Amino acid sequence: MGLFSRGDNKAKHIEQAEEFLFDREEVLSTYGLMVDFAAFTSHRILFVDRSFMTKSKSVVVSIPYSKIEEIAIEKTGFFAFSNTIEIATKSDKHALQFMKDTDVMEVYRELSKKICN
């Protein structure tokens, strides 16, 4: 398990993310979403895609950082941003709607570092 210095990092989210990890992969941070959570690992981002959700099922999406084509955040004012980050791959776009108290710019910067390295 990684050091949890940033993000929402609720024990429940960390435990759920660890279920999907492979050997030597670490959870670096977690963030609460309006529906569930997103986890940044040492190799990828994991999140629940609500567009596929039904009452009894949900889909966990795993995107390696190397497969992310672009990320976008909507600016809503002079120094204000929406709480949604859009992640685009060659085949799809995913909108992650973060909790209102999340520092979305911190998430954006963290994800930017991972896809630009």
PyMOL commands that set and color helices and strands:
alter all, ss='L'
color gray80, all
select helices_A, chain A and resi 11-18+50-52+65-67+104-116
alter helices_A, ss='H'
color red, helices_A
select strands_A, chain A and resi 27-32+37-41+44-49+59-64+70-75+81-88+93-97
alter strands_A, ss='S'
color yellow, strands_A
deselect
rebuild
show_as cartoon
